[in-house]
Amino acid sequence: MSGIYKSLAPKTKNLLVAGGLTGFVAGVYIYTMKAVGGTDELQVAIDKFEGHKNKQDA
């Protein structure tokens, strides 16, 4: 494989590296958004806090 890579033009090498990095970053972003978005614990805690606060004010 390294023989094929060495024979490519510099612009083509740059495009391959950029494509690989873009794919990696996109994969990490999608994984992170799915992992974080899967649970809504923070919003539930905020809603409980606001409900408790409103009961005290009333």
C-alpha positions in Angstrom: 0.0 0.0 0.0 2.8 2.4 0.8 4.1 2.0 -2.7 0.8 3.1 -4.1 0.7 6.1 -1.8 4.2 7.2 -2.6 3.4 7.3 -6.3 0.4 9.7 -5.9 0.6 13.4 -6.6 0.9 15.6 -3.5 -2.5 17.1 -4.1 -4.1 13.6 -4.2 -2.3 12.7 -0.9 -3.6 15.8 0.7 -7.1 15.0 -0.4 -6.8 11.4 1.0 -5.6 12.7 4.4 -8.3 15.4 4.5 -11.0 12.8 3.6 -9.7 10.5 6.3 -9.6 13.2 9.0 -13.0 14.5 8.0 -14.5 11.0 8.2 -13.0 10.5 11.6 -14.2 13.8 13.0 -17.7 13.2 11.6 -17.8 9.8 13.2 -16.7 11.1 16.6 -19.3 13.9 16.4 -22.1 11.6 15.4 -21.1 9.1 18.2 -21.0 11.9 20.8 -24.3 13.4 19.8 -26.0 10.0 20.0 -24.4 9.2 23.4 -25.3 12.6 24.9 -28.7 12.9 23.2 -29.8 9.4 24.4 -30.6 10.6 27.9 -32.3 13.7 28.9 -31.3 13.6 32.6 -30.2 17.2 32.8 -33.5 18.5 31.4 -35.4 16.3 33.9 -33.4 17.8 36.7 -34.0 21.3 35.6 -37.7 20.7 35.3 -37.8 19.2 38.8 -35.9 22.2 40.2 -38.1 24.7 38.5 -41.2 22.9 39.7 -39.9 22.9 43.3 -39.0 26.6 43.0 -42.5 27.5 41.8 -44.1 25.6 44.6 -42.0 27.6 47.1 -42.9 30.9 45.5 -46.7 30.1 45.5 
